[in-house]
Amino acid sequence: MSDTDAHLLIVDDDERIRGLLQKFLIRNGFLVSAARDAAHARRLLVGLDFDMLVLDVMMPGEDGVSLTRAIRETSDTPILLLTAKSETEDRIAGFEAGADDYLAKPFEPKELLLRINAILRRMPDPVETSTTPKLLALGQIRYDIDRGELWRGDELVRLTATESQLMRIFAAQPGEAISRSKLVEDLGRDRGQSQERAVDVQITRLRRKLESDPKQPRYLQTVRGAGYMLAPD
């Protein structure tokens, strides 16, 4: 997908911020819809498909984290959270709910643009069907390397943008441990302990989709002192 082909949904209860972001992103080539709160966003999501959602965390009624959690029950659409809170635990709560990234207010619009483009680039591109697909076997799960798709039998397992990127990183180096700091770097995020903790959260979520017993992982293993490793059959 070309970034400027993307349809974004901005959800923020501040009318001024909502309008400014919408105008800025439209000027940068995006198709942009806007919602004033979670209820409004839910109505738009029923009738429209979006390539990415930008959600304010602090909204009256249902907050952005709760809305993210609800969206993740049925959709893998990338989600970026906007938050005035800087505490690490609040960021972790957003990642646990299924967000792909966050941006703390106040922020420069150009930084938001960079974050959006980075997330969209993580999404797998459509690939022509290959007569000899490259597959990794993970028990009852198989991972199509070319398509970036995870399958359980005939069922496609939904992956978020970050989960999809993690699978591509691990699949490129099966059987090799990758450090948390390297994963942060490959995901295109700022270095720091909070981001490494965020990677831990994303690994936990990914294990739920890969493992029969996520608490005792067989395929996405923790290598003490070295990081994480994908260990296919």
Secondary structure, DSSP 8 states (H G I E B T S, - for coil): --GGG-EEEEE-S-HHHHHHHHHHHHHTT-EEEEESSHHHHHHHHHH---SEEEEESS-SSS-HHHHHHHHHTT----EEEEES---HHHHHHHHHHT-SEEEESS--HHHHHHHHHHHHHHS-------SS--EEEETTEEEETTTTEEEETTEEE---HHHHHHHHHHHTSTT--B-HHHHHHHTT---SHHHHHHHHHHHHHHHHHH-SSTTS-SSEEEETTTEEEE---
